[in-house]
Structures are given as structure tokens and as C-alpha cells.
Amino acid sequence: MKDDRDDVHQLFVYEQTSEKEKSARRALEDRIGDDLYKLDVREAIYLAGMQNLDDAESILREWGADI
């Protein structure tokens, strides 16, 4: 699937976010029953965030976006 991707998005994350990503990837692999590429999991989670803006807003507010 990587060959179909034209855009590069460099992402710097907090250590806690990195740990949650690893945990989420393992959980998704368990659900799907197969190994998944980190790139695919990251993009799926990225899209899920765009489809759930209330959750993204909540996280931004926790980070102080409304101050």
C-alpha cells in the first residue's frame, strides 16, 4: 500500500503518544488476526481522528488549546 501514497507527513509526537500507538497497533493486529504495517495503522488512526473530531477537540483542549 505504501506505493499508492504520494504525500509525506512527518509527525513529531509525545513519548506517551508513541506508546499508545504501539499498543493500538498490537490491538488492531489481534482484532484483524494478521501483522500490520506501522504506516497503515498510523494512517488508519489518523483518518479515524478526522472522523471523530469531538475526540480530537477534547485532546486539544487537554493540551490547552482553549486557553
N, C-alpha and C positions, 0 to 999 in steps of 0.2 A: 504494500500500500504506500510505502514511502515514495515510490517513483511518481505517484499521482500528485504529490504535494509540491507546489511551486513556491509558496511563501515560507520564509523562515521567521520565527518569532522567538527571540532569545528571552528567557524568563529567569529573573533572579528571584529566589523565594527564601522565606524564613526556614530555619532548620526544622521547626515544627511542621511546616507545610511539606517539606521533603519527606519526613517520616510518615505523615498521613498519606502521601502519595504512594509510598511503598506498601503500606497497609491496604490501601484501596486496591492497588494492583493485584495483590495476593488474593483479596476477597473476590475480585472480579474473575480472576483465573479459577478460583474454586467454583464460582457460580457457573461459568461457561464450560469448565472442565478441560481447559487447554491453556498452554502458555500463551501469553500475550506480549506483543512488543510494547515497550515503555512508551514509545511515540504514539501508538494507537490509543493506549489508555489515557495518556495526557490529553490528547485531542478530544476524546470522548468526554472526559471530565470537564474540559474547557467548554465544550458545547453544552453540557448539562448545566453548567453555571449560567450560560446565556439564556437557557430555557427556564431558569429558576432565579429570576432577578431579585425576588424577595430575599432569598438566601444570600445572594451576593451583597445586597444592600445591608443586610444585618451584619455581615462580616466587615464591610467598610465602616459601618457605624462603630463596631467594636474597636476598630483601628483609629477611631477619632475623626472620621470624615465629616461629621456634622458639627464639629467644634469650631 
